[in-house]
């Protein structure tokens, strides 16, 4: 029973990620071509993935630990995403 509830919870988070704010509130490119629309979708999924896959486990679990290398990787991803926000004039 607990497993079924967990799967449902994951679905809710995934649905949120797919409809999250990253792709809907601002455009990272002009969206004039298929390539730019693909880039927009990719950044939307990167933002959602960072929340769902990195932030949520650390915000809801007490026993999540990362090695220093993983922590540096997360900081690199955060830097990329924040730089993209800066280029859009949103930060």
KOLNUMAR-881550 format. One record per residue (C-alpha): residue number from 1; residue in one letter; x, y, z. Coordinates in Angstrom, 1 decimal, padded with zeros to 4 digits. Example, Ala and Ser with C-alpha at 12.3 -4.5 7.8 and 13.67 -1.06 7.14 Angstrom:
BEGIN
R  nr rest     c1     c2     c3
R   1    A  012.3 -004.5  007.8
R   2    S  013.7 -001.1  007.1
***
This chain:
BEGIN
R  nr rest     c1     c2     c3
R   1    X  000.0  000.0  000.0
R   2    X  002.8  002.4  000.9
R   3    X  004.4  001.7 -002.5
R   4    X  001.3  002.6 -004.4
R   5    X  001.1  005.9 -002.5
R   6    X  004.7  006.6 -003.3
R   7    X  004.2  006.0 -007.0
R   8    X  001.2  008.4 -007.0
R   9    X  003.3  011.0 -005.2
R  10    X  006.0  010.7 -007.9
R  11    X  003.4  011.2 -010.6
R  12    X  002.2  014.4 -009.0
R  13    X  005.7  015.7 -008.8
R  14    X  006.4  014.7 -012.4
R  15    X  003.3  016.4 -013.6
R  16    X  004.3  019.6 -011.7
R  17    X  007.7  019.5 -013.3
R  18    X  006.2  019.2 -016.7
R  19    X  003.9  022.1 -016.1
R  20    X  006.3  024.1 -013.9
R  21    X  007.2  027.7 -014.1
R  22    X  010.4  027.5 -016.1
R  23    X  008.9  027.2 -019.5
R  24    X  005.7  029.0 -018.9
R  25    X  006.8  032.3 -017.3
R  26    X  009.7  033.3 -019.5
R  27    X  011.4  032.5 -022.7
R  28    X  015.1  031.7 -022.8
R  29    X  015.2  032.1 -026.6
R  30    X  012.9  033.8 -029.1
R  31    X  011.0  030.6 -030.0
R  32    X  011.2  031.5 -033.7
R  33    X  012.3  028.1 -034.9
R  34    X  011.9  024.4 -034.0
R  35    X  015.5  024.4 -032.6
R  36    X  014.7  027.3 -030.3
R  37    X  011.5  025.7 -029.1
R  38    X  013.5  022.6 -028.4
R  39    X  016.0  024.6 -026.5
R  40    X  013.2  026.2 -024.5
R  41    X  011.7  022.8 -023.7
R  42    X  015.2  021.5 -022.6
R  43    X  015.7  024.4 -020.2
R  44    X  012.2  023.9 -018.8
R  45    X  013.0  020.3 -018.1
R  46    X  016.4  021.1 -016.6
R  47    X  014.8  023.6 -014.2
R  48    X  012.1  021.1 -013.3
R  49    X  014.6  018.3 -013.0
R  50    X  016.8  020.3 -010.6
R  51    X  013.8  020.8 -008.3
R  52    X  012.4  017.3 -008.5
R  53    X  015.7  015.3 -008.6
R  54    X  018.1  017.4 -006.5
R  55    X  016.2  019.9 -004.3
R  56    X  013.2  017.7 -003.2
R  57    X  015.0  014.8 -001.8
R  58    X  017.2  017.1  000.3
R  59    X  014.2  019.1  001.4
R  60    X  012.1  016.2  002.5
R  61    X  014.6  013.6  003.6
R  62    X  017.0  013.8  006.6
R  63    X  019.5  011.1  005.5
R  64    X  020.5  012.3  002.1
R  65    X  024.2  012.9  001.8
R  66    X  026.4  013.8 -001.2
R  67    X  030.0  013.4 -001.8
R  68    X  032.0  016.6 -002.5
R  69    X  032.2  015.8 -006.2
R  70    X  028.4  015.5 -006.5
R  71    X  028.0  018.8 -004.6
R  72    X  030.3  020.5 -007.1
R  73    X  028.3  019.1 -010.0
R  74    X  025.1  020.4 -008.4
R  75    X  026.7  023.9 -008.0
R  76    X  027.7  023.8 -011.6
R  77    X  024.2  023.0 -012.7
R  78    X  022.8  025.8 -010.5
R  79    X  025.3  028.2 -011.9
R  80    X  024.2  027.3 -015.5
R  81    X  020.5  027.8 -014.7
R  82    X  021.1  031.0 -012.8
R  83    X  023.2  032.4 -015.7
R  84    X  020.3  031.6 -018.0
R  85    X  017.9  033.5 -015.7
R  86    X  020.4  036.5 -015.8
R  87    X  020.5  036.4 -019.6
R  88    X  016.6  036.7 -019.6
R  89    X  016.7  039.6 -017.2
R  90    X  014.9  037.7 -014.5
R  91    X  017.4  037.8 -011.7
***
